[in-house]
Structures are given as structure tokens and as C-alpha cells.
């Protein structure tokens, strides 16, 4: 669950911290108080797009921090699979610092990418706003919902479909690439044979070019090397004022006085070491010079060999390893051309096998979907009746479309609904209004509650287009959903606010030219006063307060059933 939200220097917020409770958390406040900023800050922490305009005027940065407590093993395993840090007690601290031109995301103190945060958010929290309601109209979303309801049995079949679909596409691609006439095939076979022979005749060895290049550079610069080593040998030698001669004299002078002072004895030892090292170097340089010679024949052989290798690199790969890999690939292609009829027949058989397997898997997936579509439709109908759709009819059509076979199968799923007696069932996208969509989404969440591993749900604009008895029905359904999930809901309706297990008020204050938004948890009587404000507007009478108390009592009783 979401334990707390900490916001600093964001829009109208100086700094505020909210501790959410279990069950239904309700956020209310006057229009313009900044309710959207609270949900927006959660979205920012979860990887939504941010810009410098969100930073409060005069501040250098904005900060949003969420603390989650994970108790479900399924969620813990999913987070650990992302290789993100999790505290031993299941605590996850998700922090985002927004600065001009950049932002920094951290999970339990470890920097992560925005993409990792978005993936993590899909495990921790489910946010439903107007956009999510609209997505319900899409056939792909309806398929996703049905598949989620169908559970693990269908998930296993879909994994097999995806694998088989990829294999089938690869075979089709290979068949298409080899769908050429005989003359073209002969030309390509001749070219492949030439390339294989050209590489084979070169007799390449791994890393051969590296060693040849070293030898080539040494021979190319042989004269320069000889001059440099000769001069270095002379300057470090023991004749004609070389360094060795100077060190020898220095060592003799130091020996003559070292017995008088321990420090001078240490100087003598250092000079001995220098003399020894210089002597070793001088002998090694002399040996190197004695063996240094320019072999014209060897240089010519190396140059020719490098020419051959570089010619092959220009055609087949930038390294010898790449050239040899290309040789293996083209050799396989040559063998296919040489036995083309057998090769093509094998491909045709593979394509037929994968096509048959794919068809059988799609049929099985379709069977499972149709079976679950009936059960989900019945559950949805009952849930919609509870939400004041009194004469609703709801069906889920599952129609095979073999021409649209893909990695999820070939089914097209359509939610069909009729909200009035005598009206024919029509696709959801042609019928539902904004208010109806929010209720349908809530009904879905209620039906799927037992299958949903995500504990925390946020509802924004759940009360769009509803009032009166319908609002009360929505409130009751949210109370039921809050028994199994943590819900966070912004609402303008007192019926929904009355159902709160924890009630927060969002307030905007103006001091001089300084405007701030604060969020505060309300006690029982404060919650009643807030309900009265929502019921009575500017004039809050004793009658309105009594109505608010009665509404609160009714909500409390309804949650006990």
C-alpha cells in the first residue's frame, strides 16, 4: 500500500506530507484548491513527464517522495525481478527531484531511469482518470480485461501462441527471401561459391591481422627506431659523458664521504640502485640494436598478407572474426542453393506445421475466452445493477478473425451494452457517456478485485456525470472495494466522501502575494463539517450539519454489511 506522500516546492505547494490509511482515502476541497496537484505529484513520482514550470517560483528544485509498504509476495517477487532494491520489511521509497532541464529518480537511494520507475509503478499502483476510462472503449483494452479475468490458464496458452507466431513469421520471411527464379538462384549460388572459396584460400587465423600489423609498423619505422635506440644507448652509456659515466662519478664521490653520515649512506644506496638499473638498460639496448635489422623480403611478405586481409575486410567484415562468421553464413547459404528443392520443401513443411499449431492454439485461446466472457458478463451485469444501471444488459462478444492472427491470437473482443429496456445491445463505444464509463470501470475493478495483485488504486474523476442515488450506489461499491484494496479518491460528491475510512481536506491559502496549497487529515467532526460544506455550499446551517451526520452514519452502517 501507499504509506505516505511528501511534496516540496511543487506548483502551489511549499511542503506537505500525507500519511494514507488502509481502505478508502477520500480527498476533498474547494474548486481550485489544488486537488489535481496531489494526484499530479503522485504521477510525477511514478515517471510522468516533468518540466521546470512545475517548480515553485523562487525554488531551485521540486521534490516528490512516495513510500510504499509491500506485503504481497507476488508484488515483492515482481519488484525483485526488476533488480531494484527493496528493504527487508518490504519498504520501497520512490523519490524524484525535478530541476530545470533534468530530473533525478531514486528507489531506496539508488538512482534509476524513468523507464524503470514507470515499470515499477505498474506493479505498485493503478491510477484511473478520464484517460483510463476512455481507453475502455478500445477493443484492445477490452481484450486485455477479458484475458486478465481468464487468468493463468489463458496466460500459458498466450505464451505458446506468441512463441509459435514468431517462429511462423520467421519461416514465412525465409520462404519469401528464397522465392526467386532458377536463373537468379544460379547467379546467387555462383557468387556464394566464389566468396566461400576466396575466404578459404586466404587461410585466415584469428588475431593474425593484429600481430602482422605490429610487425609491419616495426619494419616501416626500422630506421627511426634504430636512430632513437642508438642515441638513447649513447646518452645513457659510460663513455663520452653519458649518463652512466656521470652516475659513476657521483657514486665514487658519495662513497668517499658516506662513512661520516648515515644519511649519506642512504644516498649511496640510491645511487647504487640507479647505476644498476642504468647498466641493465644499457646492456638491453645494446642487445636490441645488435638484433635490429631490416628484412626486405619479410617486409614484402607482411605487406602482401595485410593487403589480402584488408581486401577481405572491405568486403566481408571489419575483423577476421567477422569475416569467418560471414564465411560460415554464406557456406550454409551455398549448401541451401545446392540442395534447393529439399531445402524449400523442408521450409514448406515447417510453415505448415507452425501454421497448424498456431491455429490450434488460437482455437484453444478462443474457447477459453468465450467461456470466461460469459462468466465475466454475468458478474459485470450484477455489478452494474448495484451501480444503479437498473435495466442493463451486458454481453461480451468474442469473434475469431483469422486474417488478424497475431501474438495474442485471432480474437476480436467487444463489450456490448444496453442501458434501457427495449434497446438492442450495441458496442460500448457507441453507447456509454462519461458518467457511465466511470461506473463501468468501477464495476470492472470490483469484479476483478480478487484477481488484481495491485493493492493501491487511485480514482480521479470517478464521480463524473453522476449524482443522487447513483452517487450513493457508487459510494457503496467503493466501500466494498476498499475492504480488499487501498483506494485513494478525489471527489466532489458528499455521498462518496461520507464513505471515507480516512478523509483529507485540501486547502488553498493566500498570504499577501504568496499562495500555498496544504492537505490535512480530518477528525470525525471535521469530516462532518466538510460534508456539510459539500452539501450546503456557502450557508452551513444546523439542518445541513445534521444531514451530514446522518449521511456519515448511513455510510458507516453500509460498510458493516
N, C-alpha and C positions, 0 to 999 in steps of 0.2 A: 504494500500500500504506500501511498504518498504521505510521508510523515509531515514534511514542512516545506514551505516556500519562502525564500529570502530574496528580496529585491532591493537594489540600491541604485540610485541615480538613473532611473529609467522613466522617461516621459515625465509625468507629474509626480512620480514617487521619489521622495528623498531617500527614505529607507524604511522598509517594513518587513515583518516576519510573521508568517501564518503557520499555525500547527493544526493540521487537519485531523479529524477523528474518523472512526470506523463508520460504516453505514452511509447515510445521506447527509452530505455537507452542502448547505444552501448559501449562496451569496446574493444579497440584495442591496439596493441603494437607489438613490435618485438618478434620473436620467442625466447622463453626463458626468456622473461621479467618478467614473474610471473603471467600471466593471470589466470592460473589454481589455483594459491594460493588464488585469490579473491573469486572464486566460492567455493573453498575448505573451506575457512574460514566461508562462509555462511552455508555450510553443517555442519561444526563443531558446530556452534552455535545452529543448529537445531538437535543436538544429534548424529551426526556421530561419529564413533569410533576415539578416540584420543590416542596418545602415547607421551612419553616425547621427542622423536626425533623431534617433531614439534616445540618444544620450541626453540627460537632463541639462538644460542650459547652465553653463558655468562649471560643469563637471568634466573630468578628463576621461572617464570611462563609465560604463554601466555594468552592473553585476547581477546575475540571476543564479540562484543555487537551489536545487531540489534535493531532498533527502528521501530515499525510498527504503522501505524495510521489506525484504523478500522472505516469505515463509514457505512458499510452494516450491517443492523440489524440481518440478518441471520448469519453472521460471529460472531457478538457480542454474540448472544444467544448461539452459539455453544461453544465459549470460556467460557462463564459463566457456561455452563453445566458441564465443567471440574472442576469447583470450583477453578479456577485460578484468581488471582487479575487482574482487569482491571481498568485503570484510567477513571474518569468520561467522559473525552473527547475522549475515545476510544484508548488511547495510551497504547502500550504494549512494555516494554523494556525487551528484552531477552538477558541475559548475561551468558557467560560460561568462567570460569577461569580454565586453564589447568596447572596442576602441576605434577611433577614426581610422578607417582604411583596413581594419583587420579585427578578428575576434579569436579568442583562445578558449578551447573546450578541454575540460579535465574530468576524468572519472576516478574518484578516490585518490586525487592528487596526481594522477598520471595523464599527461597530455594525449589527446586522441583527436582524430579527424571528425569533421562534421558528419561525414558519411557513417562512421562508426556510431556516433551519437544517435543518428536517425534510426539505424538498425536496432540499437539498444532500446530506443523509445517504443518500437513496435512490440517489444517483449513486456515492457513495464506498464504502459498506459494506452488507453484508447480514447481519442478525442472526437466527439461528434458535434459538428456545427452544420451550418447551412450547406457547405460544400459536400459533406459526407451524406447528408440527406439527399442531395441531388444525384450523387453517384448511385443511389439505389435505383434510379431509373435506367441505368445501363445494363444491358443483357449480360455483359461480362461480370458485373458485380453480383447480379442475381445467381449466375453460375457459381461464383465464389462462395456465396452464402449457402447455397444448397450443398456444395461439396463439403463445407465446414460442418454442416449438420450431419452429413452422411458418415463422417468420422474416419477412423483408421482403415477400415476395410476398403473404402474407395481410395484413400490416400495411397495404399500399397499398389492398387491397380494403376493409378495415375503415374506412379514412378515407373512401372513397367511400360506403360504407353509412351512416356517421354523417351525412354531408352530405345524402344523399338522404332519410334518415329524418327529419331536421329539416325539410327542405322539404315532405315529405309531411304531417307533423304540422301545419305552418302552414296548408297548403291545407285540410286537414280542419277545422281550427279556423275558418277563414274560411267554409267551407261551413256549418258548424254555426251560426255567428253570423248567417248570412243565410237560415236555414231558417225563414222567417216567412210567414204567410198574406198575401193580397193587401191586405186592409184595413190590417193593421199596416204593411206596406210603404208604402202610400199616405200613412199618417199620418207615418211617419218621413221620407218624401220631402218632404212639405209642410213639416215642421219644418226639414229641412236647407235647403230653398229659402229659407225665412224668415230663417234665420241667415246664409246667404250674402248675401242682399240687405241685411240690417241692417248687416253689416260693410262691404259695398261702398259703401253710401250714406254711411257715416261718412267715407270718403276718407282713411283714416289714413296718416300718414307716419312712418317710423322716427325715433325720438328726439323726435317732436313734443311728447309729453307733458312731457318734461324741460324744454324751452325755455318751454313755456306755464306750467309751474309756477314757473319763475324770474320770469317777467313778472308772474304773479299775486301772488307774495309781495311783489314790489316795489310793486305798486299797493295791496295790502292795508295795507302799512306805510308808505305815502307820507308821511303826516303825521309819523309818528315819525322817518322818515328826514330830512325837511325840518328838523325841530326840532334833531336831532342835528348835522347838517351845518352849519346856521346858527350854532349855539353854538360848534362847533369852529372855524368860519371866524372868528368874532369873537375867540375866545381866542388864536388863532394870528396875528391881524392886527396892523396897525401903528397902531391907534387905541385910545383908551380903555384904555391899559395892557395891550394884548395882548402875546403873546409876541414878535411881530415888533418891536414898539416897544422892549421890554426888550433884545432881542438887538442892535438898532440902537445903543442907548445903550452897551451893553457893548463893541461893536465900536469905537465912537468913542473910548472911554476907552483901549482897548488900543492903538489907532493912535497915541495921544498919547505912549506910552512905549515902543513896540516897537523903536524905533531904538536903544535903550540896551542891549538884550539879545537874543541870538539865540533864546533860549527863548521870550521874549515875542513874537517874530516868528512862531514856530510856533503860539503861542496865537491870534495874529491870523488866521493862515491857517485854523485850525479854525473860528473864529467866522465868517469869510467863507463857508466851506462850509455851516455851519449856516444862516446868513442866506439863502444862495442856495436851499437846499433848502426852507426855510420859506416863502420868497417863491413858489417854484414850486407848493408845496402850496396856498398861499392863493389863487393865481390859479385853480388847477384846481378848488378847492372852490367858488369864485365862479361859474365856468363851469357846474359841475354844478347849482348852485342856480338859475341862470338858465334852465336847460333842464328843471328838475323841475316837473312839473305833474300833476295827477290828471285822467286822461281817463275820465270815467264810462262813455262808450259802449264804449271799448276794454275796460274792466274787465268790463262786462256780457258782451261777446263772448267774452272769455277764459274767464269763469266758465261760460258755457253750453257752450263747447267742451270744457272739462275735465269737465263733468257727463256729456257724451256718452261721452267716453273712459273715465271711471271706471265708467259703466254697463256698457260692453262688457268692461272688465277684470273686473268682478264675475261676468260670465257665461262669458267665453271664455279668460281668461288674465291673469296679473298684470302683463304688459308688452305693449307694442304688437307686439313681435316674436312673442310667444306667440299673440296674437290673430290676426295674419296667418298664422301657421303653422296655427292651427286652421281658418282660412278655407280654406286650401289642402286640408286633410284633408277637411273637410266638402263642399267642392266636388267632390272626387273621389268621395265617397260619393253625392252627388246624381247625378252622371253615371252611377254604377252603378245607381241606382234607376231612372233614366230609360231605361236600356238593360238592364234587369234580366235578361231572358231570355238575351241574348247574353253578358252578364257571367257568369251562372250556368253556362251551357254551357261557357264557357271554363274556369271553375273545375273543372267535372266532368272535362273533358279533361286538365287539369293533374294532377288527382288520379289519374286512370287512368295517365297517363304515369309519374308518380313511383312509383305502386304497382307497375307492371310493372318499372321499372328497379330498384326496391328488391328485388323478388322475384328478379330475375336475379342481382343482386349477392349476395344471401343464398345462392342456389344455388351460385354460384361459391365463396363462402367455405366452404360446407358441403363441397363437393368437395375443396378444399384440406385442410380439417380431417380428413376421412376418410382421405385419402391419407397425411397425416402421422401420424394416430392409429395406423395400422398399424405404421409405422416406429418411432414412439416406444414403442409397446407391446413390440415385439421387443427394443429396446435396454433397456427397463426390466426385462424378464424376465431378460435376461442379467446385468444389474447386480444384481438381487435374488438370483439364484443365487450370485453372487460374495459376497453378504452372508449366505449360509447359509440362504436360502429354497430348500431343495433340490428340492421338488416344486411349485414355484409356477407358477400360470397367471395371466397378466395381459393384459387387453384394455381398450381404450378405446372406449366406445360414443359415437357422435355421432348424435343423433336430432333431426331438424328439428321445431320446434314453431312453426308459422306464426302461431298465435294469440299467441305470446310474442315476436314480432318487435320488436327494439329496436336501439339504435345499434351493437351488436356483431353483429347478425344474428339468426337464429332457432334456432340450435343449442343443444341441451342436452347437455353433456358429462358422462359418468360413468365413473370409473375402476372397473373390475371386477377382482376378485382372488379366487383360491382358493389357500390355502397348504397344503392337504392333498390327497393323491390321492383321487379319487372324489367330492370335494366340488364342487358346482356353483359357477360364478362368481357372486359377489354384489358389490353396491356396496361400495366401500372403507369407507364409513361404518358398515357393518353387520358388518365382519369385524375390522379392524385394532385391535390393542391399542396401549398407549403405546409399548412397545419396538419393535413392528413399524412404527409410524408414524415413529419416528425413523430407522429403517433405510430406509424407503421414501423419506423426504425426502432422506437422504444419497444414495440411488440416483439420485433425480431430479437432484440437484446435480451428480453425476458425469456423467450423461448430457447435461445442459445446459451443462457446463463450457465447451465451445467456443463457445457462443452467448452466454455471460454476460459482459458488459463489466465488471461489478463484480469488482475484483481481491481485495478483502478480505472473507472470510466468517467470522463468529463463530458457533460452535456451543455452545449451553448445554444441558445435559441430553441430549446425543446418546447417552449410554450408558444411558438409562432402560430398565430391564427387560431388559437383556442381560447375558450372562456367558459364560465358557468360550470354545468355538470360535467362537461368533457374535461375541464381543467382538474376537477376533483378526481375523476377516473384516472387521469394521467398521474396525479399525485399518489394515488393508492398503488398504482403499478410501480412507480419509482420506489415507494416504501418497500414493496415486495422485493424488488431487485436489490435494494440496499441491504437486505438480510444476508446476501451471498457475496456482494461486491462493495467496494468503496466507491461512492458516487460523489462527484463534485458538480454542482449545477448552478448556473446563473439564471435567475428567473425574475419576472415582473409580476407574477401571479401569486396572490396570498394563499390560494389553495395548495400550491406546490410548496411554498415557503413554510406553511404550517406543518408539513410532514418532516421537517428537518430534524435530524439527530444532533447536528451541530449547525448553528446559524451564525453567519458572519454579515456584518454591515460594512459597506464601502462608502466612505465619506470624503467629499472634496471640501477643503477649507482654503480661504483666501486671506492672507495677511499682507496688507499693503499691495505690493506688486508680486508677491510670492504665493503661488498656488500649489497645493500638495494634495495627494490622494493617500488615504490611510485605510487599512482594513482591520476590523476589530471583532473578536468573538463576543457574542451577546449572551447574557444570562437569560433565564426563563422569562422574567418580567420585561426585560429589554426586547426580547424576541416578540412578545405580545404587542408591545408598543410599535415595533416595526411593522407587524402585521396590520395594526390599526392604521398606520400611515398609508400602507398599500391599499387598504380598504376605503379609507375616508379622505385621502388627499390632504388638503391644507387644514381642514377642520376636523380635529380628533376629539369627539365627544365621548362621554361615558358609555353611551349606547354602542358606539363604534368599538371602544375598548372591550366591552362585554362580548360583542360579536367576534372579536379577535380571540378572546379567551375560549369561547365556545368552539371556534374553528380549531384551535390548538388542541382542545380536549378531544374533539372528534378524530383528529389525526392520530393522536396518541392511542385511542381505543382501536382504530382501524389497523394499526401496526401490531396489535396484540393477537390478531386472528391469524 
